[in-house]
């Protein structure tokens, strides 16, 4: 397993829609394992392939926060939202590609998602709570969309400027 560098916004790869996985799903196993390790290390609860510069429709997540509960690492290939509740939910979201910036985003409270697993088997699940927010946030990444795209242009510019500065400071080290 290898920890992969996480791309920081602004980066053109974070704005680009990703291609579906068309080869054998099992071929994605090593990149998925790298992504899970990178996500846990960050630490974060979700990571999409474009965040490590892999432009395919693949995401990983684990929204188990209770240390008493067993972790649930999930790998979703070609995920698709098949149903979304009318009821909305507001969560304060963050993103590993936009470190230390948080903002409230309103999304459907519950969603059904269909995907392919690493064994090539179709899966479908009804997500609620943090899982529902997380899976929608990660699927957005596969469409080149970031949570700051839901904010006002002013707020988005403010955050983007901070990220440009962060990247400049990091490049200097
Ligand atoms: Ni994100």
Backbone and ligand atoms as CSV (ligand in chain L), in Angstrom:
chain,resi,resn,atom,element,x,y,z
A,1,UNK,N,N,0.828,-1.209,0.000
A,1,UNK,CA,C,0.000,0.000,0.000
A,1,UNK,C,C,0.860,1.257,0.000
A,2,UNK,N,N,0.439,2.238,-0.740
A,2,UNK,CA,C,1.198,3.487,-0.857
A,2,UNK,C,C,0.282,4.655,-0.537
A,3,UNK,N,N,0.753,5.549,0.315
A,3,UNK,CA,C,0.001,6.780,0.526
A,3,UNK,C,C,0.223,7.661,-0.699
A,4,UNK,N,N,-0.873,8.155,-1.246
A,4,UNK,CA,C,-0.777,9.003,-2.448
A,4,UNK,C,C,-0.952,10.461,-2.049
A,5,UNK,N,N,-0.212,11.353,-2.713
A,5,UNK,CA,C,-0.427,12.783,-2.446
A,5,UNK,C,C,-1.838,13.194,-2.878
A,6,UNK,N,N,-2.491,13.988,-2.046
A,6,UNK,CA,C,-3.848,14.458,-2.350
A,6,UNK,C,C,-3.752,15.819,-3.040
A,7,UNK,N,N,-4.397,15.940,-4.184
A,7,UNK,CA,C,-4.392,17.210,-4.926
A,7,UNK,C,C,-5.145,18.263,-4.124
A,8,UNK,N,N,-4.613,19.471,-4.133
A,8,UNK,CA,C,-5.252,20.587,-3.442
A,8,UNK,C,C,-5.873,21.528,-4.481
A,9,UNK,N,N,-7.121,21.937,-4.203
A,9,UNK,CA,C,-7.808,22.940,-5.012
A,9,UNK,C,C,-7.030,24.245,-4.972
A,10,UNK,N,N,-6.917,25.023,-6.024
A,10,UNK,CA,C,-7.437,24.766,-7.368
A,10,UNK,C,C,-6.478,23.895,-8.199
A,11,UNK,N,N,-7.078,22.918,-8.881
A,11,UNK,CA,C,-6.314,22.023,-9.759
A,11,UNK,C,C,-7.277,21.582,-10.857
A,12,UNK,N,N,-6.862,21.705,-12.124
A,12,UNK,CA,C,-7.797,21.385,-13.217
A,12,UNK,C,C,-8.366,19.962,-13.127
A,13,UNK,N,N,-7.587,19.034,-12.530
A,13,UNK,CA,C,-8.068,17.642,-12.431
A,13,UNK,C,C,-9.246,17.514,-11.479
A,14,UNK,N,N,-9.400,18.483,-10.568
A,14,UNK,CA,C,-10.533,18.438,-9.631
A,14,UNK,C,C,-11.801,19.022,-10.246
A,15,UNK,N,N,-11.673,19.598,-11.461
A,15,UNK,CA,C,-12.826,20.227,-12.116
A,15,UNK,C,C,-13.315,19.409,-13.304
A,16,UNK,N,N,-12.662,18.280,-13.543
A,16,UNK,CA,C,-12.912,17.522,-14.769
A,16,UNK,C,C,-13.776,16.295,-14.479
A,17,UNK,N,N,-14.840,16.065,-15.261
A,17,UNK,CA,C,-15.618,14.833,-15.063
A,17,UNK,C,C,-14.758,13.604,-15.368
A,18,UNK,N,N,-14.930,12.547,-14.567
A,18,UNK,CA,C,-14.111,11.339,-14.704
A,18,UNK,C,C,-14.770,10.330,-15.638
A,19,UNK,N,N,-13.928,9.454,-16.194
A,19,UNK,CA,C,-14.406,8.405,-17.097
A,19,UNK,C,C,-14.869,7.188,-16.296
A,20,UNK,N,N,-15.903,6.490,-16.789
A,20,UNK,CA,C,-16.310,5.255,-16.116
A,20,UNK,C,C,-15.187,4.225,-16.151
A,21,UNK,N,N,-15.164,3.352,-15.139
A,21,UNK,CA,C,-14.248,2.219,-15.131
A,21,UNK,C,C,-14.817,1.200,-16.110
A,22,UNK,N,N,-14.025,0.858,-17.137
A,22,UNK,CA,C,-14.541,-0.057,-18.160
A,22,UNK,C,C,-13.818,-1.404,-18.133
A,23,UNK,N,N,-12.627,-1.437,-17.539
A,23,UNK,CA,C,-11.871,-2.695,-17.463
A,23,UNK,C,C,-12.408,-3.587,-16.348
A,24,UNK,N,N,-11.622,-4.580,-15.971
A,24,UNK,CA,C,-12.005,-5.462,-14.864
A,24,UNK,C,C,-12.022,-4.663,-13.557
A,25,UNK,N,N,-13.119,-4.724,-12.800
A,25,UNK,CA,C,-13.157,-3.993,-11.527
A,25,UNK,C,C,-11.992,-4.364,-10.613
A,26,UNK,N,N,-11.574,-5.641,-10.651
A,26,UNK,CA,C,-10.473,-6.093,-9.800
A,26,UNK,C,C,-9.162,-5.371,-10.089
A,27,UNK,N,N,-9.024,-4.820,-11.311
A,27,UNK,CA,C,-7.817,-4.066,-11.657
A,27,UNK,C,C,-7.693,-2.791,-10.832
A,28,UNK,N,N,-8.818,-2.371,-10.220
A,28,UNK,CA,C,-8.804,-1.147,-9.424
A,28,UNK,C,C,-8.406,-1.420,-7.966
A,29,UNK,N,N,-8.173,-2.713,-7.641
A,29,UNK,CA,C,-7.971,-3.068,-6.232
A,29,UNK,C,C,-6.783,-2.327,-5.598
A,30,UNK,N,N,-5.645,-2.271,-6.292
A,30,UNK,CA,C,-4.485,-1.663,-5.634
A,30,UNK,C,C,-4.661,-0.152,-5.483
A,31,UNK,N,N,-5.266,0.497,-6.467
A,31,UNK,CA,C,-5.487,1.948,-6.320
A,31,UNK,C,C,-6.520,2.197,-5.227
A,32,UNK,N,N,-7.532,1.323,-5.117
A,32,UNK,CA,C,-8.560,1.464,-4.067
A,32,UNK,C,C,-7.925,1.295,-2.687
A,33,UNK,N,N,-6.999,0.335,-2.562
A,33,UNK,CA,C,-6.313,0.131,-1.278
A,33,UNK,C,C,-5.446,1.333,-0.927
A,34,UNK,N,N,-4.769,1.881,-1.928
A,34,UNK,CA,C,-3.982,3.105,-1.708
A,34,UNK,C,C,-4.887,4.252,-1.252
A,35,UNK,N,N,-6.061,4.349,-1.896
A,35,UNK,CA,C,-6.984,5.438,-1.557
A,35,UNK,C,C,-7.508,5.291,-0.128
A,36,UNK,N,N,-7.844,4.071,0.289
A,36,UNK,CA,C,-8.328,3.864,1.660
A,36,UNK,C,C,-7.228,4.216,2.666
A,37,UNK,N,N,-6.005,3.754,2.395
A,37,UNK,CA,C,-4.894,4.055,3.304
A,37,UNK,C,C,-4.677,5.569,3.379
A,38,UNK,N,N,-4.734,6.241,2.228
A,38,UNK,CA,C,-4.535,7.691,2.163
A,38,UNK,C,C,-5.642,8.418,2.925
A,39,UNK,N,N,-6.879,7.922,2.764
A,39,UNK,CA,C,-8.033,8.519,3.452
A,39,UNK,C,C,-7.919,8.369,4.969
A,40,UNK,N,N,-7.611,7.163,5.445
A,40,UNK,CA,C,-7.493,6.944,6.897
A,40,UNK,C,C,-6.335,7.745,7.475
A,41,UNK,N,N,-5.265,7.863,6.703
A,41,UNK,CA,C,-4.077,8.572,7.164
A,41,UNK,C,C,-4.331,10.078,7.298
A,42,UNK,N,N,-5.218,10.611,6.443
A,42,UNK,CA,C,-5.374,12.087,6.338
A,42,UNK,C,C,-5.681,12.793,7.673
A,43,UNK,N,N,-6.656,12.444,8.525
A,43,UNK,CA,C,-7.692,11.435,8.294
A,43,UNK,C,C,-8.924,12.054,7.659
A,44,UNK,N,N,-9.658,11.214,6.920
A,44,UNK,CA,C,-10.903,11.668,6.309
A,44,UNK,C,C,-11.895,10.524,6.271
A,45,UNK,N,N,-13.123,10.816,5.810
A,45,UNK,CA,C,-14.174,9.784,5.759
A,45,UNK,C,C,-14.515,9.408,4.324
A,46,UNK,N,N,-13.920,10.109,3.350
A,46,UNK,CA,C,-14.189,9.784,1.955
A,46,UNK,C,C,-13.077,10.311,1.076
A,47,UNK,N,N,-12.842,9.628,-0.039
A,47,UNK,CA,C,-11.843,10.097,-1.002
A,47,UNK,C,C,-12.245,9.599,-2.386
A,48,UNK,N,N,-12.178,10.493,-3.357
A,48,UNK,CA,C,-12.525,10.130,-4.737
A,48,UNK,C,C,-11.246,10.068,-5.562
A,49,UNK,N,N,-11.236,9.173,-6.565
A,49,UNK,CA,C,-10.019,8.929,-7.352
A,49,UNK,C,C,-9.391,10.209,-7.927
A,50,UNK,N,N,-10.184,11.166,-8.456
A,50,UNK,CA,C,-9.537,12.359,-9.031
A,50,UNK,C,C,-8.728,13.140,-7.995
A,51,UNK,N,N,-9.035,12.963,-6.708
A,51,UNK,CA,C,-8.272,13.670,-5.673
A,51,UNK,C,C,-6.830,13.178,-5.577
A,52,UNK,N,N,-6.560,11.990,-6.135
A,52,UNK,CA,C,-5.155,11.559,-6.235
A,52,UNK,C,C,-4.720,11.538,-7.703
A,53,UNK,N,N,-5.495,12.232,-8.551
A,53,UNK,CA,C,-5.118,12.393,-9.951
A,53,UNK,C,C,-5.452,11.205,-10.836
A,54,UNK,N,N,-6.265,10.271,-10.331
A,54,UNK,CA,C,-6.716,9.131,-11.133
A,54,UNK,C,C,-8.119,9.478,-11.646
A,55,UNK,N,N,-8.246,9.666,-12.969
A,55,UNK,CA,C,-9.471,10.266,-13.511
A,55,UNK,C,C,-10.523,9.214,-13.878
A,56,UNK,N,N,-10.851,8.364,-12.911
A,56,UNK,CA,C,-11.866,7.331,-13.137
A,56,UNK,C,C,-12.915,7.378,-12.034
A,57,UNK,N,N,-14.093,6.780,-12.338
A,57,UNK,CA,C,-15.223,6.858,-11.413
A,57,UNK,C,C,-15.101,5.798,-10.313
A,58,UNK,N,N,-14.326,6.142,-9.321
A,58,UNK,CA,C,-14.021,5.260,-8.197
A,58,UNK,C,C,-13.946,6.119,-6.940
A,59,UNK,N,N,-14.581,5.652,-5.871
A,59,UNK,CA,C,-14.463,6.374,-4.603
A,59,UNK,C,C,-14.391,5.390,-3.451
A,60,UNK,N,N,-13.820,5.850,-2.351
A,60,UNK,CA,C,-13.786,5.050,-1.127
A,60,UNK,C,C,-14.372,5.888,0.000
A,61,UNK,N,N,-14.950,5.206,0.984
A,61,UNK,CA,C,-15.439,5.937,2.159
A,61,UNK,C,C,-15.581,4.996,3.349
A,62,UNK,N,N,-15.574,5.615,4.518
A,62,UNK,CA,C,-15.872,4.928,5.772
A,62,UNK,C,C,-16.317,5.998,6.753
A,63,UNK,N,N,-17.623,6.042,6.998
A,63,UNK,CA,C,-18.180,7.094,7.854
A,63,UNK,C,C,-18.394,6.618,9.291
A,64,UNK,N,N,-17.843,5.465,9.644
A,64,UNK,CA,C,-17.938,5.007,11.036
A,64,UNK,C,C,-17.016,5.886,11.873
A,65,UNK,N,N,-17.614,6.610,12.827
A,65,UNK,CA,C,-16.796,7.522,13.632
A,65,UNK,C,C,-16.588,6.982,15.039
A,66,UNK,N,N,-17.511,6.118,15.488
A,66,UNK,CA,C,-17.469,5.569,16.834
A,66,UNK,C,C,-16.320,4.553,16.928
A,67,UNK,N,N,-15.322,4.833,17.784
A,67,UNK,CA,C,-14.183,3.910,17.883
A,67,UNK,C,C,-14.586,2.519,18.403
A,68,UNK,N,N,-15.788,2.422,19.006
A,68,UNK,CA,C,-16.278,1.138,19.515
A,68,UNK,C,C,-16.837,0.273,18.380
A,69,UNK,N,N,-17.121,0.933,17.241
A,69,UNK,CA,C,-17.747,0.218,16.121
A,69,UNK,C,C,-16.662,-0.166,15.106
A,70,UNK,N,N,-16.767,-1.356,14.553
A,70,UNK,CA,C,-15.790,-1.823,13.570
A,70,UNK,C,C,-15.789,-0.908,12.354
A,71,UNK,N,N,-14.604,-0.626,11.782
A,71,UNK,CA,C,-14.551,0.197,10.574
A,71,UNK,C,C,-15.288,-0.483,9.414
A,72,UNK,N,N,-15.777,0.336,8.485
A,72,UNK,CA,C,-16.462,-0.228,7.329
A,72,UNK,C,C,-15.911,0.414,6.058
A,73,UNK,N,N,-14.721,-0.037,5.620
A,73,UNK,CA,C,-14.173,0.536,4.392
A,73,UNK,C,C,-14.998,0.115,3.181
A,74,UNK,N,N,-15.442,1.091,2.407
A,74,UNK,CA,C,-16.246,0.788,1.223
A,74,UNK,C,C,-15.536,1.279,-0.025
A,75,UNK,N,N,-15.639,0.504,-1.108
A,75,UNK,CA,C,-15.079,0.883,-2.412
A,75,UNK,C,C,-16.226,0.862,-3.415
A,76,UNK,N,N,-16.488,1.986,-4.046
A,76,UNK,CA,C,-17.593,2.098,-4.996
A,76,UNK,C,C,-17.039,2.406,-6.386
A,77,UNK,N,N,-17.319,1.520,-7.327
A,77,UNK,CA,C,-16.909,1.710,-8.715
A,77,UNK,C,C,-18.140,2.104,-9.524
A,78,UNK,N,N,-17.993,3.126,-10.356
A,78,UNK,CA,C,-19.094,3.640,-11.189
A,78,UNK,C,C,-20.386,3.867,-10.386
A,79,UNK,N,N,-20.299,4.576,-9.259
A,79,UNK,CA,C,-21.508,4.780,-8.449
A,79,UNK,C,C,-22.506,5.702,-9.136
A,80,UNK,N,N,-23.773,5.406,-8.911
A,80,UNK,CA,C,-24.846,6.221,-9.499
A,80,UNK,C,C,-25.947,6.392,-8.474
A,81,UNK,N,N,-26.425,7.610,-8.322
A,81,UNK,CA,C,-27.560,7.853,-7.425
A,81,UNK,C,C,-28.836,7.474,-8.179
A,82,UNK,N,N,-29.595,6.524,-7.639
A,82,UNK,CA,C,-30.805,6.057,-8.323
A,82,UNK,C,C,-32.057,6.665,-7.712
A,83,UNK,N,N,-31.934,7.239,-6.517
A,83,UNK,CA,C,-33.065,7.874,-5.851
A,83,UNK,C,C,-32.536,8.836,-4.807
A,84,UNK,N,N,-33.208,9.977,-4.674
A,84,UNK,CA,C,-32.837,10.942,-3.630
A,84,UNK,C,C,-34.101,11.404,-2.923
A,85,UNK,N,N,-34.047,11.528,-1.619
A,85,UNK,CA,C,-35.216,11.964,-0.846
A,85,UNK,C,C,-35.509,13.433,-1.130
A,86,UNK,N,N,-36.783,13.801,-0.966
A,86,UNK,CA,C,-37.136,15.218,-1.070
A,86,UNK,C,C,-36.631,15.961,0.148
A,87,UNK,N,N,-36.632,15.274,1.275
A,87,UNK,CA,C,-36.153,15.894,2.511
A,87,UNK,C,C,-34.671,16.207,2.377
A,88,UNK,N,N,-34.295,17.398,2.845
A,88,UNK,CA,C,-32.903,17.810,2.754
A,88,UNK,C,C,-32.265,17.804,4.138
A,89,UNK,N,N,-30.967,17.822,4.136
A,89,UNK,CA,C,-30.209,17.808,5.373
A,89,UNK,C,C,-29.039,18.772,5.196
A,90,UNK,N,N,-28.710,19.498,6.245
A,90,UNK,CA,C,-27.560,20.403,6.165
A,90,UNK,C,C,-26.431,19.848,7.019
A,91,UNK,N,N,-25.258,19.749,6.413
A,91,UNK,CA,C,-24.068,19.286,7.140
A,91,UNK,C,C,-22.959,20.289,6.922
A,92,UNK,N,N,-22.114,20.434,7.915
A,92,UNK,CA,C,-20.914,21.236,7.722
A,92,UNK,C,C,-19.888,20.336,7.032
A,93,UNK,N,N,-19.611,20.615,5.759
A,93,UNK,CA,C,-18.732,19.749,4.983
A,93,UNK,C,C,-17.315,20.307,4.919
A,94,UNK,N,N,-16.405,19.385,4.731
A,94,UNK,CA,C,-15.015,19.725,4.482
A,94,UNK,C,C,-14.542,18.825,3.360
A,95,UNK,N,N,-13.267,18.958,2.976
A,95,UNK,CA,C,-12.773,18.160,1.857
A,95,UNK,C,C,-11.259,18.065,1.991
A,96,UNK,N,N,-10.709,16.880,1.761
A,96,UNK,CA,C,-9.264,16.704,1.890
A,96,UNK,C,C,-8.509,17.521,0.845
A,97,UNK,N,N,-9.191,17.933,-0.234
A,97,UNK,CA,C,-8.554,18.766,-1.254
A,97,UNK,C,C,-8.689,20.257,-0.939
A,98,UNK,N,N,-9.410,20.565,0.169
A,98,UNK,CA,C,-9.594,21.964,0.586
A,98,UNK,C,C,-9.376,21.993,2.098
A,99,UNK,N,N,-8.119,21.777,2.538
A,99,UNK,CA,C,-7.864,21.543,3.957
A,99,UNK,C,C,-8.310,22.693,4.853
A,100,UNK,N,N,-8.876,22.310,6.007
A,100,UNK,CA,C,-9.234,23.243,7.086
A,100,UNK,C,C,-10.307,24.270,6.714
A,101,UNK,N,N,-11.071,24.008,5.668
A,101,UNK,CA,C,-12.169,24.911,5.299
A,101,UNK,C,C,-13.470,24.115,5.402
A,102,UNK,N,N,-14.441,24.713,6.078
A,102,UNK,CA,C,-15.709,24.012,6.300
A,102,UNK,C,C,-16.855,24.960,5.979
A,103,UNK,N,N,-17.940,24.408,5.452
A,103,UNK,CA,C,-19.112,25.231,5.180
A,103,UNK,C,C,-20.344,24.345,5.131
A,104,UNK,N,N,-21.481,24.938,5.480
A,104,UNK,CA,C,-22.726,24.186,5.472
A,104,UNK,C,C,-23.216,23.995,4.043
A,105,UNK,N,N,-23.594,22.756,3.726
A,105,UNK,CA,C,-24.121,22.418,2.404
A,105,UNK,C,C,-25.412,21.634,2.618
A,106,UNK,N,N,-26.430,21.994,1.812
A,106,UNK,CA,C,-27.708,21.297,1.909
A,106,UNK,C,C,-27.833,20.298,0.763
A,107,UNK,N,N,-28.161,19.067,1.114
A,107,UNK,CA,C,-28.303,18.006,0.115
A,107,UNK,C,C,-29.472,17.117,0.517
A,108,UNK,N,N,-29.945,16.263,-0.417
A,108,UNK,CA,C,-30.942,15.270,-0.025
A,108,UNK,C,C,-30.468,14.480,1.205
A,109,UNK,N,N,-31.394,14.274,2.150
A,109,UNK,CA,C,-31.046,13.622,3.416
A,109,UNK,C,C,-30.739,12.142,3.227
A,110,UNK,N,N,-31.412,11.511,2.238
A,110,UNK,CA,C,-31.204,10.083,1.991
A,110,UNK,C,C,-31.076,9.850,0.487
A,111,UNK,N,N,-30.228,8.908,0.122
A,111,UNK,CA,C,-30.072,8.547,-1.301
A,111,UNK,C,C,-29.902,7.033,-1.444
A,112,UNK,N,N,-30.361,6.535,-2.579
A,112,UNK,CA,C,-30.027,5.161,-2.948
A,112,UNK,C,C,-28.931,5.240,-4.001
A,113,UNK,N,N,-27.919,4.409,-3.850
A,113,UNK,CA,C,-26.782,4.427,-4.763
A,113,UNK,C,C,-26.525,3.012,-5.273
A,114,UNK,N,N,-26.280,2.905,-6.562
A,114,UNK,CA,C,-25.927,1.629,-7.181
A,114,UNK,C,C,-24.474,1.731,-7.645
A,115,UNK,N,N,-23.719,0.663,-7.464
A,115,UNK,CA,C,-22.322,0.662,-7.910
A,115,UNK,C,C,-21.859,-0.770,-8.161
A,116,UNK,N,N,-20.623,-0.897,-8.618
A,116,UNK,CA,C,-19.993,-2.200,-8.811
A,116,UNK,C,C,-18.899,-2.336,-7.763
A,117,UNK,N,N,-18.781,-3.518,-7.155
A,117,UNK,CA,C,-17.702,-3.693,-6.178
A,117,UNK,C,C,-16.451,-4.267,-6.860
A,118,UNK,N,N,-15.403,-4.458,-6.079
A,118,UNK,CA,C,-14.115,-4.888,-6.645
A,118,UNK,C,C,-14.174,-6.290,-7.243
A,119,UNK,N,N,-15.184,-7.084,-6.843
A,119,UNK,CA,C,-15.361,-8.420,-7.425
A,119,UNK,C,C,-16.240,-8.378,-8.669
A,120,UNK,N,N,-16.665,-7.173,-9.057
A,120,UNK,CA,C,-17.494,-7.024,-10.246
A,120,UNK,C,C,-18.976,-7.235,-9.976
A,121,UNK,N,N,-19.353,-7.361,-8.709
A,121,UNK,CA,C,-20.756,-7.605,-8.369
A,121,UNK,C,C,-21.512,-6.285,-8.223
A,122,UNK,N,N,-22.757,-6.232,-8.748
A,122,UNK,CA,C,-23.555,-5.015,-8.562
A,122,UNK,C,C,-24.013,-4.900,-7.110
A,123,UNK,N,N,-24.009,-3.687,-6.598
A,123,UNK,CA,C,-24.431,-3.426,-5.217
A,123,UNK,C,C,-25.395,-2.258,-5.224
A,124,UNK,N,N,-26.302,-2.243,-4.261
A,124,UNK,CA,C,-27.156,-1.066,-4.086
A,124,UNK,C,C,-27.400,-0.894,-2.603
A,125,UNK,N,N,-27.390,0.369,-2.168
A,125,UNK,CA,C,-27.627,0.614,-0.746
A,125,UNK,C,C,-28.338,1.944,-0.553
A,126,UNK,N,N,-29.131,1.970,0.505
A,126,UNK,CA,C,-29.865,3.170,0.905
A,126,UNK,C,C,-29.049,3.852,2.012
A,127,UNK,N,N,-28.532,5.038,1.722
A,127,UNK,CA,C,-27.684,5.735,2.684
A,127,UNK,C,C,-28.462,6.845,3.384
A,128,UNK,N,N,-28.177,7.004,4.672
A,128,UNK,CA,C,-28.786,8.068,5.475
A,128,UNK,C,C,-27.691,8.791,6.251
A,129,UNK,N,N,-28.078,9.928,6.837
A,129,UNK,CA,C,-27.170,10.647,7.740
A,129,UNK,C,C,-25.860,11.019,7.062
A,130,UNK,N,N,-24.777,10.893,7.822
A,130,UNK,CA,C,-23.456,11.282,7.320
A,130,UNK,C,C,-23.067,10.479,6.070
A,131,UNK,N,N,-23.459,9.195,6.030
A,131,UNK,CA,C,-23.145,8.365,4.861
A,131,UNK,C,C,-23.761,8.955,3.590
A,132,UNK,N,N,-24.987,9.450,3.698
A,132,UNK,CA,C,-25.682,10.016,2.529
A,132,UNK,C,C,-24.970,11.281,2.052
A,133,UNK,N,N,-24.584,12.128,3.003
A,133,UNK,CA,C,-23.868,13.352,2.647
A,133,UNK,C,C,-22.530,13.011,2.007
A,134,UNK,N,N,-21.811,12.081,2.626
A,134,UNK,CA,C,-20.466,11.725,2.162
A,134,UNK,C,C,-20.517,11.141,0.745
A,135,UNK,N,N,-21.434,10.216,0.508
A,135,UNK,CA,C,-21.447,9.574,-0.816
A,135,UNK,C,C,-21.806,10.595,-1.905
A,136,UNK,N,N,-22.687,11.550,-1.588
A,136,UNK,CA,C,-23.028,12.586,-2.578
A,136,UNK,C,C,-21.841,13.508,-2.829
A,137,UNK,N,N,-21.133,13.868,-1.761
A,137,UNK,CA,C,-19.935,14.716,-1.891
A,137,UNK,C,C,-18.890,14.022,-2.776
A,138,UNK,N,N,-18.692,12.711,-2.550
A,138,UNK,CA,C,-17.666,11.988,-3.318
A,138,UNK,C,C,-18.091,11.788,-4.778
A,139,UNK,N,N,-19.368,11.508,-5.007
A,139,UNK,CA,C,-19.849,11.361,-6.394
A,139,UNK,C,C,-19.707,12.705,-7.122
A,140,UNK,N,N,-19.953,13.807,-6.425
A,140,UNK,CA,C,-19.721,15.133,-7.023
A,140,UNK,C,C,-18.292,15.248,-7.547
A,141,UNK,N,N,-17.323,14.752,-6.763
A,141,UNK,CA,C,-15.920,14.807,-7.201
A,141,UNK,C,C,-15.760,14.133,-8.570
A,142,UNK,N,N,-16.475,13.019,-8.772
A,142,UNK,CA,C,-16.343,12.280,-10.036
A,142,UNK,C,C,-16.926,13.081,-11.204
A,143,UNK,N,N,-17.765,14.068,-10.878
A,143,UNK,CA,C,-18.343,14.940,-11.900
A,143,UNK,C,C,-17.609,16.284,-11.958
A,144,UNK,N,N,-16.474,16.372,-11.286
A,144,UNK,CA,C,-15.687,17.608,-11.309
A,144,UNK,C,C,-16.286,18.719,-10.464
A,145,UNK,N,N,-17.039,18.316,-9.446
A,145,UNK,CA,C,-17.718,19.317,-8.616
A,145,UNK,C,C,-17.220,19.252,-7.172
A,146,UNK,N,N,-17.004,20.424,-6.569
A,146,UNK,CA,C,-16.522,20.509,-5.190
A,146,UNK,C,C,-17.609,21.100,-4.304
A,147,UNK,N,N,-17.512,20.867,-2.988
A,147,UNK,CA,C,-18.575,21.396,-2.107
A,147,UNK,C,C,-18.634,22.911,-2.132
A,148,UNK,N,N,-17.507,23.561,-2.431
A,148,UNK,CA,C,-17.530,25.027,-2.466
A,148,UNK,C,C,-18.330,25.554,-3.663
A,149,UNK,N,N,-18.624,24.684,-4.636
A,149,UNK,CA,C,-19.465,25.094,-5.763
A,149,UNK,C,C,-20.908,25.353,-5.328
A,150,UNK,N,N,-21.272,24.905,-4.128
A,150,UNK,CA,C,-22.618,25.167,-3.600
A,150,UNK,C,C,-22.677,26.495,-2.846
A,151,UNK,N,N,-21.523,27.124,-2.625
A,151,UNK,CA,C,-21.483,28.360,-1.833
A,151,UNK,C,C,-21.652,29.577,-2.742
A,152,UNK,N,N,-21.786,30.737,-2.128
A,152,UNK,CA,C,-21.873,31.958,-2.917
A,152,UNK,C,C,-20.511,32.198,-3.590
A,153,UNK,N,N,-20.511,32.904,-4.737
A,153,UNK,CA,C,-19.233,33.175,-5.431
A,153,UNK,C,C,-18.215,33.851,-4.508
A,154,UNK,N,N,-18.702,34.720,-3.636
A,154,UNK,CA,C,-17.799,35.446,-2.743
A,154,UNK,C,C,-17.077,34.492,-1.792
A,155,UNK,N,N,-17.871,33.604,-1.159
A,155,UNK,CA,C,-17.295,32.632,-0.217
A,155,UNK,C,C,-16.322,31.703,-0.935
A,156,UNK,N,N,-16.725,31.301,-2.152
A,156,UNK,CA,C,-15.892,30.384,-2.939
A,156,UNK,C,C,-14.542,31.044,-3.270
A,157,UNK,N,N,-14.610,32.317,-3.673
A,157,UNK,CA,C,-13.375,33.048,-4.013
A,157,UNK,C,C,-12.458,33.186,-2.812
A,158,UNK,N,N,-13.084,33.425,-1.653
A,158,UNK,CA,C,-12.322,33.595,-0.421
A,158,UNK,C,C,-11.543,32.318,-0.113
A,159,UNK,N,N,-12.251,31.193,-0.198
A,159,UNK,CA,C,-11.621,29.898,0.097
A,159,UNK,C,C,-10.558,29.580,-0.957
A,160,UNK,N,N,-10.877,29.850,-2.214
A,160,UNK,CA,C,-9.929,29.559,-3.293
A,160,UNK,C,C,-8.649,30.364,-3.111
A,161,UNK,N,N,-8.806,31.630,-2.716
A,161,UNK,CA,C,-7.615,32.466,-2.495
A,161,UNK,C,C,-6.747,31.894,-1.376
A,162,UNK,N,N,-7.417,31.413,-0.298
A,162,UNK,CA,C,-6.654,30.799,0.804
A,162,UNK,C,C,-5.895,29.566,0.325
A,163,UNK,N,N,-6.522,28.799,-0.560
A,163,UNK,CA,C,-5.882,27.570,-1.058
A,163,UNK,C,C,-4.698,27.890,-1.971
A,164,UNK,N,N,-4.828,28.945,-2.778
A,164,UNK,CA,C,-3.726,29.367,-3.648
A,164,UNK,C,C,-2.526,29.737,-2.778
A,165,UNK,N,N,-2.811,30.437,-1.683
A,165,UNK,CA,C,-1.748,30.851,-0.767
A,165,UNK,C,C,-1.126,29.616,-0.092
A,166,UNK,N,N,-1.994,28.683,0.342
A,166,UNK,CA,C,-1.505,27.456,0.986
A,166,UNK,C,C,-0.558,26.693,0.051
A,167,UNK,N,N,-0.964,26.581,-1.210
A,167,UNK,CA,C,-0.143,25.848,-2.175
A,167,UNK,C,C,1.181,26.568,-2.415
A,168,UNK,N,N,1.116,27.897,-2.444
A,168,UNK,CA,C,2.341,28.677,-2.649
A,168,UNK,C,C,3.281,28.468,-1.466
A,169,UNK,N,N,2.715,28.520,-0.236
A,169,UNK,CA,C,3.530,28.327,0.968
A,169,UNK,C,C,4.150,26.936,0.998
A,170,UNK,N,N,3.357,25.928,0.605
A,170,UNK,CA,C,3.861,24.546,0.624
A,170,UNK,C,C,4.964,24.356,-0.417
A,171,UNK,N,N,4.815,25.021,-1.569
A,171,UNK,CA,C,5.793,24.873,-2.650
A,171,UNK,C,C,7.142,25.460,-2.227
A,172,UNK,N,N,7.071,26.437,-1.335
A,172,UNK,CA,C,8.295,27.112,-0.887
A,172,UNK,C,C,9.106,26.244,0.073
A,173,UNK,N,N,8.429,25.318,0.763
A,173,UNK,CA,C,9.126,24.500,1.781
A,173,UNK,C,C,10.153,23.577,1.143
L,1,NI,NI,NI,-13.987,16.150,-1.048
